[in-house]
Amino acid sequence: MVMAVKDHTKAKDGFELQFGANHLGYFLLTNLLVPKIIAAHRRFINVTSFGYMSGGVIFDDLSFKNGATYNPWLAYAEVEDGQYPLYAIVCIKVEIKAPTTPKLLAASDATTIYGVFSPDLNDESGAFLVDAQIFLEPLLPHATGDSDAERLWEISEKVVDEKFTL
């Protein structure tokens, strides 16, 4: 995981570093692990942050005009925004329980452990957790749009050159 890299940097595959490492890497790893998670009858969690509140995915310019319009915090927000709806799609497609936990400094470990082990979440899918409990406030619209999530899924499959049929 990289966060708010000061200067525009490209990952080995040519994408902006935060998008490449924090989104594409996790996208590929998660999709490769999903069959094993299902077979083991386990849940998975996606740890993200409230960084998504700073903006959504800039679909028309994932490279920030090759660095000319790069802002480290907007690049970070873009990745964080993409995590919730994308993993919600994984949950829907495979019908598994997978709470999303925002990582907060004081409660991140407790919330993650709660997300993994709590029987309270057995009937929850795609729950957003804060301080080891379900966050009841609605998420910002750009983080819950199905069309954006599907679009990001398609872009991600194309980039990693792998089609996932969940």
Secondary structure, DSSP 8 states (H G I E B T S, - for coil): ---S-SS--B-TTSSBHHIIIIIIHHHHHHHHHHHHHHHTT----EEE-GGGGG----TT-TTTGGGTT--HHHHHHHHHHHHHHHHHHHHHHHT----EEE--TTTHHHHHHHHHH-GGGTT-SS-BEETTEE--S---GGGT-HHHHHHHHHHHHHHHT-----
